[in-house]
Amino acid sequence: MGTDQARDYYDVLGVARDASVNEIKKAYRGLAVKYHPDRNPGNAEAEEKFKEAAQAYAILSDTEKRSRYDRFGHQGVGDQPFTGFDPGAFGDFADILGDLFGFGDIFGGRGGRRGQRRRRGHDLQYTLRISLDEAAKGIEKPIRVPRLERCDTCDGTGSKPGTTPEPCGTCGGNGQVMFRRGFLSVAQTCPTCSGAGRVNRYPCEPCGGHGRVEKEATLVVKIPAGVDNGMRLRLAGEGEDGPQGGQAGDLFVVIGVTPHEVFSRDGDDLHMELPISVFQAILGAEVSATTILNQAVEIEISPGTQPGEVFRVRGAGMPNINGRRSGDLHVHFKVVVPQKLNSEQRQLIGEVARIGGGFEPEDQRSLFERLKQAFAGD
């Protein structure tokens, strides 16, 4: 499946963009069971959905590939053909069926109810404003992010130093309780410990027994050259720390590029307006301009240039974020008519007009040739 036809991988799996690895894995398992070819013999549509889910999982379950996909979409990961079923995605499938239906370890898994699981911390999002010049050059910027971090006093346990959390009496430390619906045994998160499997009888004072406190972290974000407005940079593990020592979430830095007073951006191309005089437009000239990277380029104004004509400087636009050829700079000529003339200037321009045939319109080419001769002193 080519990148121009591929659906958004998060939509394929039906998960949010900030979904955890476990959520992605669970969603893939469900789709793989539903659309597996062995369960849908001869069903081409089911087979295609099975391959599509496997392709999405292959990207989103890989930290590096997911980071590139989050930043640049399908172009960041290229074509990722279906490479076969991933049995690792079903590593704890028996646990899921055992929790839902009480089947135990019929698949050869660990069987029974699972013990407590440490929950992952929340992902965070931070909007970082930069200038177009900074986006063109690439830059490192410090940011300050408020987030929940592990409490230093209790080391994240939530218990007063010298004490330890105790197993939850409601769930027996499993983090889940079972109840029956007819012939089915269904598991749900323990309401007493919220799935932690343990409780703090002597809570830590600085964190109130939560194991986390709010702090402000100072981080340095490395912004690559060519980054565009709205792109997201993923800083793995820089989100909130998980409760009870759980894995930290990620921080997503959303780039906001402020408008530039000279350049406007269109993909990797840049556009700028260059004022030129009437005489430069008539006779032609060469002028210097400065690119977004502060490099001098020569702009050629052809004789007879009309207002709005464009001169293109190849490779003088924005750097490509993937390292490919830079964009182009499109210079739009703005012919400026002088508003004030002294008596000598007015007299000379009047003479030009007379030589050129007066003030009445005439054939453009003959008028241009006469004006050119007049300016040249012929």
HUURPE-V363101 format. One record per backbone hydrogen bond with DSSP energy under -0.5 kcal/mol. NH is the residue of the N-H (numbers start at 0). CO is the residue of the C=O. Records with the same first field share a line. If there is no record, write none. Layout:
BEGIN
NH: CO  CO
END
This chain:
BEGIN
4: 1
5: 1
11: 7
12: 8
13: 9
14: 9
18: 15
23: 19
24: 20
25: 21
26: 22
27: 23
28: 24
29: 25
30: 26
31: 27
32: 28
33: 29
34: 30
35: 31
38: 35
39: 35
42: 39
43: 41
46: 42
47: 43
48: 44
49: 45
50: 46
51: 47
52: 48
53: 49
54: 50
55: 51
56: 52
57: 53
58: 54
59: 55
60: 56
61: 58
62: 60
65: 61
66: 62
67: 63
68: 64
69: 65
70: 66
71: 67
72: 68
74: 71
75: 72
76: 72  73
77: 73
86: 84
88: 85
89: 86
90: 87
92: 89
95: 91
96: 92
97: 93
98: 94
99: 95
100: 96
101: 96  97
102: 96
107: 104
115: 172
116: 194
120: 246
123: 249
125: 251
127: 125  253
128: 126
129: 255
134: 130
135: 131
136: 132
137: 133
138: 222
140: 138  220
142: 218
144: 142  216
145: 143
146: 214
148: 146  212
150: 210
154: 150
155: 150
156: 153
159: 201
162: 159
165: 198
167: 196
171: 167
172: 167
173: 170
176: 187
178: 185
180: 183
183: 180
185: 178  183
186: 98
187: 176
189: 174
193: 189
194: 189
195: 192
198: 165
200: 198
203: 157
207: 203
208: 203
209: 206
212: 148
214: 146
216: 144  214
218: 142  216
220: 140  218
221: 219
222: 138  220
223: 221
225: 134
226: 134  223
229: 254
230: 227
232: 252
234: 232  250
235: 233
237: 234
238: 248
239: 121
240: 147
241: 245
244: 241
245: 242
248: 239
250: 234
251: 123  249
252: 232  250
253: 125  251
254: 230  252
255: 127
256: 254
257: 129  255
259: 262
263: 270
265: 268
268: 265
269: 327
270: 263
271: 329
272: 261
273: 331
274: 272
275: 333
277: 335
280: 276
281: 277
282: 278
283: 279
284: 300
286: 298
288: 296
290: 294
291: 315
293: 290
296: 288
298: 286
299: 297
300: 284  298
301: 299
303: 280
304: 280  301
307: 332
308: 305
310: 330
312: 328
313: 311
315: 312
316: 326
317: 267
319: 323
322: 319
326: 317
328: 312
329: 269  327
330: 310  328
331: 271  329
332: 308  330
333: 273
334: 332
335: 275  333
336: 334
345: 341
346: 342
347: 343
348: 344
349: 345
350: 346
351: 347
352: 348
353: 349
354: 350
355: 351
356: 353
357: 352
366: 362
367: 363
368: 364
369: 365
370: 366
371: 367
372: 368
373: 369
374: 370
375: 371
376: 372  373
377: 372
END
